[in-house]
Amino acid sequence: MEAQLSAYCAARHLRKSQVVQTALRLLLSEEVAPAEADPFLAMVGSGNGRYTTEDIMRMSRGEDWNQP
């Protein structure tokens, strides 16, 4: 990680402290709720691939789900 930081700073003519402070500021300012707090996010990526989006839309909204 040290080597990556050094290379990043050298390429952009920045001090390591500037880059680390910016990264920490961004990380700490994010107000991201854990997946458990949002039931939808907890399910993202949990499918088995058996159904396509079109199949799911048809099952939940009927055959005319994509009609104008």
Backbone torsions as a table, in degrees:
resi	resn	phi	psi	omega
1	MET	NA	-37.2	178.5
2	GLU	-60.7	-42.6	-179.9
3	ALA	-65.3	-39.7	178.4
4	GLN	-64.3	-43.2	179.1
5	LEU	-63.0	-44.4	179.4
6	SER	-60.9	-44.3	179.9
7	ALA	-64.9	-42.8	179.0
8	TYR	-59.6	-47.6	-178.1
9	CYS	-65.4	-41.9	-179.8
10	ALA	-63.8	-41.5	-178.1
11	ALA	-67.3	-28.2	-176.0
12	ARG	-110.1	4.3	179.3
13	HIS	55.0	49.4	179.4
14	LEU	-120.3	156.9	174.0
15	ARG	-84.3	147.7	-180.0
16	LYS	-57.8	-40.4	-178.4
17	SER	-61.6	-36.9	178.2
18	GLN	-62.8	-45.9	-176.9
19	VAL	-66.4	-44.1	-179.6
20	VAL	-64.9	-42.6	178.7
21	GLN	-62.7	-42.3	178.8
22	THR	-63.7	-44.6	-179.9
23	ALA	-62.3	-44.1	178.7
24	LEU	-65.0	-40.7	179.2
25	ARG	-60.2	-45.0	179.6
26	LEU	-65.4	-44.9	179.9
27	LEU	-61.7	-45.6	-176.3
28	LEU	-76.9	-20.4	-180.0
29	SER	-85.1	-15.0	178.6
30	GLU	-70.2	131.7	176.8
31	GLU	-109.5	71.7	-177.4
32	VAL	-95.5	123.6	178.0
33	ALA	-79.6	144.6	176.8
34	PRO	-63.3	154.2	-177.2
35	ALA	-57.3	-32.2	-178.9
36	GLU	-63.9	-25.8	-177.8
37	ALA	-74.9	-21.8	-178.8
38	ASP	-120.2	109.1	-176.3
39	PRO	-56.8	-35.0	179.8
40	PHE	-66.1	-46.7	-179.9
41	LEU	-62.8	-32.7	179.3
42	ALA	-65.1	-26.8	-178.1
43	MET	-92.6	-13.9	-177.6
44	VAL	-60.4	128.8	178.9
45	GLY	81.5	5.3	-176.6
46	SER	-93.9	-2.7	-178.4
47	GLY	-69.0	159.5	-179.8
48	ASN	-97.0	3.0	178.4
49	GLY	79.2	4.7	-178.3
50	ARG	-69.7	-36.8	-177.5
51	TYR	-112.2	140.3	174.6
52	THR	-84.9	168.8	176.3
53	THR	-59.1	-40.5	179.5
54	GLU	-61.6	-42.3	177.8
55	ASP	-59.7	-46.0	-178.3
56	ILE	-64.5	-42.9	178.5
57	MET	-63.2	-40.6	179.1
58	ARG	-63.9	-42.1	-179.7
59	MET	-67.0	-36.8	-175.2
60	SER	-89.6	-24.1	-174.8
61	ARG	-125.4	-4.3	178.4
62	GLY	97.2	173.3	-176.0
63	GLU	-64.1	-28.3	-176.0
64	ASP	-95.7	26.3	-175.4
65	TRP	-61.6	-28.0	-175.0
66	ASN	-110.6	22.4	-178.9
67	GLN	-97.3	146.3	178.9
68	PRO	-67.5	NA	NA
